[in-house]
Amino acid sequence: MKIVADSNIPFAEDACAGIGAVETVKASELSPERLRDCDILLCRSTRKINAELLDGAVVRFVATATIGVDHVDIPYLESRGIGFASAPGSNANSVSEYVTSALLVLASQTGRRLRDLAIGVVGVGNVGSRVVRKAEALGMTVLQNDPPLRRRTGEKRFRPIDELMDADVLTFHVPLAKSGQDVTMHMVDRVFLARMKPGAVLINSSRGAVVDGRALHEAMDSGRLGAVVLDVWENEPEIDRDLLAKVSVGTPHIAGHSFDGKVNGTKMVVDAACRFVGVTPAWTPATVLPAPDVPCIEVDAKGRDDEDIIREVVLALYDVRRDDAMLREAASRGVGDYFNALRSGYWRRREFHNTRVELSGGSPQLVAALSGLGFATQTA
């Protein structure tokens, strides 16, 4: 059995060793010819998986090591009888850590304390629920909106979107839906932006087309928004560089690109492939994950504000400004497909749970906050 895997899926060869022979290929080099005798295709989101790629191939199973499936023509796969799987939740924690870093950076730049702010989380699934927990750990007032979950569960914590419009921050974690009861395509349009609290922060790390780019330009030009953080863009990889110049933080669709999240995705798609061919999954990432680059951070907390300490710890591991700077520098040169090049060559970012924080003089509240963000904590 032949397996073709995107070369940006970590440990794909080792993980698939019990299934068949593995060939790793750059997403840009995936072609009908490469897949002519391929049985299983493991991909990521930088390549469209559709009839143009798969017609004439003998592919029987496709799995994407991502939570999003916009790049996959699922009806086409179904029409061909091709099995399909994705990796929901695999990088959810990574995205929530991205939002945490962005919040702390923006608070520092404006001189505001997150504990004094309210955040509206739009979409409370795998990603949004983790953002909720981290925002609560930061002391923020958290408002939640998720119409499908509200209908399914009846839980009153899911509020109508109107009740989030006075939030200081709105962050979006919704799928891209162009039809149906819960359309999210351009849900953030001129009307939506005009209803937001003046000076509010908008964060989008879901799908670029959730936000109407033209409307966002107008809102930013008018000074209505306090700050904008975009990890996702309309028309990726051909992003709006004028919009990039205006946003406070702009990154190349890497919120979910932690190394741990990618390895989670590998595990999920390989397990799905094993189930498809009737093989018992045997690979586990625990034996191959490298040691964290920052295993321990020591902090003297005596006499210091908890939020300043949290910011110091979080940014020591992941400062979103690093990714912002890389995108701006690459966009200024504009050579080739710089957007996807940044994604495929992304640095090895590890998640918070890999790092232990040793506190001297830390309060119980600080310990609880750091633990809520995912850190292992130890007090002296």
C-alpha positions in Angstrom: 0.0 0.0 0.0 1.3 3.4 -1.0 0.9 6.5 1.2 1.6 10.0 0.1 2.0 12.5 3.0 2.5 16.2 3.0 6.1 16.8 4.1 4.9 19.3 6.7 3.2 16.5 8.7 5.8 15.7 11.4 6.9 12.0 11.8 4.6 10.9 9.0 7.0 8.2 7.8 7.5 6.7 11.2 3.8 7.0 12.1 2.7 5.2 8.9 5.3 2.5 9.0 2.8 -0.2 10.0 0.4 0.7 7.2 2.5 0.9 4.0 5.3 2.6 2.1 5.4 6.3 2.7 6.4 9.1 0.3 6.6 12.6 1.7 5.9 15.4 -0.8 5.8 19.2 -0.5 2.3 20.5 -0.8 3.2 22.6 -3.8 4.5 19.5 -5.5 1.4 17.4 -5.1 0.1 16.5 -8.5 -2.1 14.0 -10.3 1.0 12.2 -11.5 2.3 11.9 -7.9 -0.9 10.4 -6.8 -1.5 8.1 -9.8 -0.8 4.9 -7.7 -1.4 6.3 -4.3 -3.8 4.5 -1.9 -3.8 7.0 1.0 -3.3 10.7 1.0 -2.4 12.6 4.1 -2.5 16.4 3.6 -2.6 19.8 5.3 -4.6 22.9 4.3 -2.1 24.4 1.8 -3.3 22.3 -1.1 -6.8 22.0 -2.6 -8.0 18.4 -2.5 -10.5 18.1 -5.4 -11.3 16.5 -8.8 -8.4 18.4 -10.4 -5.9 16.6 -8.2 -7.6 13.2 -7.7 -9.3 12.4 -11.0 -7.5 9.3 -12.5 -5.9 8.4 -9.1 -6.7 5.2 -7.2 -6.8 7.1 -3.8 -9.1 5.3 -1.4 -8.7 7.4 1.7 -7.8 11.1 2.4 -7.1 12.6 5.8 -6.2 16.2 6.6 -4.1 16.8 9.6 -6.0 20.0 10.3 -9.2 21.1 12.0 -10.5 23.0 9.0 -11.7 21.2 5.9 -12.3 24.1 3.6 -9.6 22.9 1.3 -11.2 19.5 0.7 -14.0 18.9 -1.7 -15.9 16.5 0.5 -18.9 15.9 -1.9 -16.4 14.9 -4.6 -14.7 12.4 -2.3 -18.1 11.0 -1.4 -19.1 10.7 -5.1 -15.9 8.7 -5.6 -16.4 6.5 -2.5 -13.2 7.9 -1.1 -12.9 7.7 2.7 -12.2 10.9 4.6 -11.0 12.1 8.1 -9.8 15.3 9.6 -8.2 16.2 13.0 -10.7 18.2 14.9 -9.3 19.7 18.1 -5.7 18.8 17.3 -4.4 22.3 17.3 -7.1 23.9 19.4 -4.8 24.5 22.4 -2.2 26.1 20.1 -4.8 28.7 18.8 -5.9 29.5 22.4 -2.2 30.2 23.3 -1.9 32.4 20.2 -4.9 34.5 21.4 -3.4 34.6 25.0 -0.1 36.0 23.6 -2.0 38.6 21.5 -4.1 39.7 24.4 -1.1 40.2 26.7 0.8 42.1 24.0 -2.1 44.4 23.2 -2.8 45.1 26.9 0.9 46.0 27.4 0.8 48.4 24.4 -2.3 50.2 25.6 -1.5 50.2 29.3 -4.7 48.3 30.2 -5.2 45.3 32.5 -6.9 42.3 31.1 -8.7 41.7 34.4 -10.6 45.0 33.7 -11.8 43.9 30.3 -14.6 41.8 28.9 -14.0 39.5 26.0 -16.7 38.0 23.7 -15.8 34.6 22.3 -17.8 33.8 19.1 -17.8 30.1 18.5 -17.2 27.9 21.6 -16.2 24.6 20.1 -12.8 22.9 20.4 -10.9 26.1 20.1 -13.3 28.6 21.5 -13.8 26.6 24.7 -10.1 26.7 25.4 -10.0 30.4 24.7 -12.8 30.8 27.3 -10.8 29.0 29.9 -7.6 31.0 29.2 -9.5 34.3 29.3 -11.0 33.3 32.6 -7.5 32.4 33.9 -6.4 35.9 32.9 -9.2 37.4 35.0 -11.3 38.7 32.1 -15.1 38.8 32.0 -16.0 36.2 29.4 -19.2 36.3 27.2 -19.9 33.3 24.9 -21.8 33.1 21.7 -22.5 29.9 19.8 -26.0 29.6 18.3 -25.7 25.9 17.2 -24.5 24.9 20.8 -27.3 27.0 22.3 -29.9 25.2 20.2 -28.4 21.8 21.0 -27.8 22.2 24.7 -30.1 25.0 25.8 -27.4 26.4 28.0 -27.9 30.0 28.9 -24.2 30.8 29.0 -24.4 31.0 25.2 -25.6 34.5 24.7 -27.1 36.2 21.5 -24.5 38.1 19.5 -26.2 41.4 20.4 -25.1 40.9 24.1 -21.4 40.7 23.0 -21.3 44.0 21.3 -20.2 45.9 24.4 -17.2 43.6 24.9 -13.8 45.2 24.9 -12.5 42.3 22.7 -14.3 40.1 20.2 -12.5 36.9 19.1 -13.8 34.6 16.4 -13.5 30.8 16.4 -16.2 29.7 13.9 -16.1 27.5 10.8 -16.6 29.2 7.4 -20.3 28.6 6.5 -21.6 30.1 3.3 -25.2 28.8 3.6 -27.6 27.3 6.2 -28.9 28.6 9.5 -25.6 29.9 10.8 -23.8 31.7 7.9 -20.4 33.0 8.9 -19.2 34.2 5.5 -18.6 37.9 6.0 -20.6 37.8 9.3 -18.3 40.7 10.4 -19.5 43.3 7.9 -20.1 47.0 8.0 -23.2 46.7 10.1 -21.5 44.3 12.6 -18.4 46.5 12.9 -20.6 49.6 13.4 -22.3 47.9 16.4 -19.1 47.0 18.1 -18.0 49.0 21.1 -15.9 52.0 20.0 -12.2 51.2 20.6 -12.8 47.5 20.8 -10.3 44.9 19.7 -11.1 42.4 17.0 -9.2 39.1 16.7 -9.8 36.6 13.9 -8.0 33.3 13.9 -10.8 31.2 12.4 -11.2 31.8 8.6 -10.3 34.9 6.6 -13.7 35.3 4.9 -15.5 35.5 8.3 -14.5 39.2 8.2 -15.3 41.4 5.2 -12.0 42.9 4.3 -13.4 46.1 2.7 -15.6 46.8 5.7 -12.6 46.2 8.0 -10.6 48.7 6.0 -13.3 51.3 6.5 -13.7 50.7 10.2 -10.0 51.0 10.8 -9.7 54.1 8.7 -12.5 55.7 10.7 -10.7 54.9 14.0 -13.6 53.0 15.3 -11.5 49.9 16.3 -8.9 50.0 19.0 -6.8 47.2 17.5 -7.1 44.3 15.0 -5.3 41.0 15.2 -5.5 38.8 12.0 -4.1 35.4 11.6 -6.3 34.5 8.7 -7.0 36.5 5.5 -9.3 36.6 2.6 -7.8 35.1 -0.6 -4.9 33.4 1.1 -2.1 33.2 0.1 -2.6 36.4 -1.9 -3.3 38.5 1.2 -4.2 42.2 1.3 -0.9 43.9 2.1 -2.6 47.2 2.7 -4.7 45.6 5.4 -1.5 44.0 6.9 0.0 47.5 7.2 -3.0 48.7 9.2 -3.5 45.8 11.7 -1.9 45.7 15.1 -0.8 42.1 14.7 -0.8 40.2 11.4 0.4 36.6 11.1 0.4 34.0 8.3 -2.3 31.6 9.4 -0.1 30.0 12.0 -2.2 30.3 15.2 -2.6 26.5 15.2 0.9 25.7 14.1 2.5 24.7 17.4 4.7 21.7 17.1 2.5 19.8 19.6 -0.6 20.6 17.6 0.9 19.3 14.4 2.0 16.1 16.1 -1.5 15.7 17.5 -2.8 16.0 14.0 -0.3 13.3 12.8 -1.6 11.0 15.5 -5.2 11.6 14.6 -4.9 11.1 10.8 -2.7 8.0 11.1 -5.1 6.5 13.6 -7.9 7.2 11.1 -6.0 5.6 8.3 -5.3 2.5 10.5 -9.0 2.2 11.1 -9.8 2.5 7.4 -7.4 -0.3 6.4 -8.2 -2.5 9.5 -4.8 -2.1 11.3 -4.5 -1.5 15.0 -2.9 1.9 15.6 0.5 1.5 17.3 2.4 4.7 16.9 2.5 7.2 19.8 4.2 10.6 19.7 5.4 10.4 23.3 8.5 8.5 22.3 9.6 10.9 19.6 8.7 14.4 20.8 11.8 16.4 21.5 12.6 17.9 24.9 11.1 21.5 25.2 13.4 24.3 24.4 12.4 26.1 27.6 11.7 23.3 30.2 11.7 25.7 33.2 11.2 29.4 33.9 12.1 30.8 37.3 10.3 34.0 38.4 10.6 36.1 41.5 7.0 37.3 42.0 7.5 39.3 45.2 6.0 42.8 45.0 5.0 42.4 41.4 1.6 42.6 39.6 0.3 39.1 38.6 -0.5 40.1 35.1 3.0 41.4 34.5 4.4 38.1 35.6 2.0 36.2 33.4 3.0 38.3 30.5 6.7 37.7 31.2 6.2 34.0 31.3 3.9 33.7 28.3 6.0 35.9 26.0 9.2 34.0 27.0 7.7 31.0 25.3 5.6 32.6 22.6 5.6 36.2 21.6 3.2 36.7 18.7 5.2 39.8 17.6 7.8 37.4 16.3 5.4 35.9 13.8 4.0 39.4 13.0 7.5 40.7 12.2 8.3 37.7 9.9 5.1 38.2 7.9 5.7 42.0 7.5 9.3 41.4 6.4 8.3 38.7 3.9 5.4 40.8 2.6 7.7 43.8 2.0 9.8 41.7 -0.3 6.8 39.9 -1.8 8.9 37.2 -3.5 7.1 34.1 -4.6 4.6 32.4 -2.3 6.0 33.9 0.8 2.8 33.4 2.8 2.8 29.6 2.5 6.6 29.5 2.7 6.3 31.0 6.2 3.7 28.4 7.1 5.6 25.4 5.8 8.9 26.6 7.3 7.4 27.6 10.6 9.6 27.4 13.7 9.2 24.7 16.3 6.8 26.4 18.8 6.0 24.3 21.9 2.9 24.7 24.0 2.8 26.0 27.5 2.3 22.6 29.2 5.9 21.6 28.3 7.2 24.3 30.6 7.4 24.4 34.4 7.2 27.7 36.2 9.0 28.0 39.5 7.6 30.9 41.5 9.2 32.6 44.4 6.7 34.5 46.4 3.7 33.9 44.1 0.2 34.3 45.3 -2.4 31.5 45.2 -4.2 33.6 42.5 -1.1 33.7 40.4 -0.5 30.0 40.7 -4.1 29.4 39.7 -3.9 31.7 36.7 -0.7 30.1 35.4 -2.2 26.6 35.9 -5.3 27.8 34.0 -3.1 28.8 31.1 -1.6 25.3 31.0 1.7 25.7 32.8 3.0 23.3 35.4 3.7 25.5 38.4 5.8 25.1 41.5 6.2 27.6 44.4 9.2 28.1 46.5 
